[in-house]
Amino acid sequence: MSYITEALAVIFSSSGVIGAVIAALMRRAMKNAAEDAERRRREYVEEQLSRFELDHAANELLIALARYARKLCTEAELEIAEANYTAAVNKADMTLKKNYVSHKK
């Protein structure tokens, strides 16, 4: 019985099976970490883009409102700017909900 135990110990230590198993586990962990980092990077970029689009739409709405107050544009142009702003708010809201709700599952 001790011969079998010694033989197994020699086989495992000399052939590096334990090292190979540890390397496989580490490779798997690193792959998962890389995928998670890439997913988080994509979500961050998507959120930033959504925020920039929202800021742009808000600025366009303010400009249209100022122009409308000075009678430099029509009410239709103001309504278009308002619709664009509303669409940007909805898109930003959906982006944030998608990214944060997906983490809780």
Buried (B, 14 or more C-beta within 10 A) or exposed (E): EEEEEEEEEEEEEEEEEEEEEEEEEEEEEEEEEEEEEEEEEEBEEBBEEBBEBBEEBBEBBEEBBEBBEEEEBEEEEBEBBBEBBEEBBEBBEEBBEEBEEEEEE
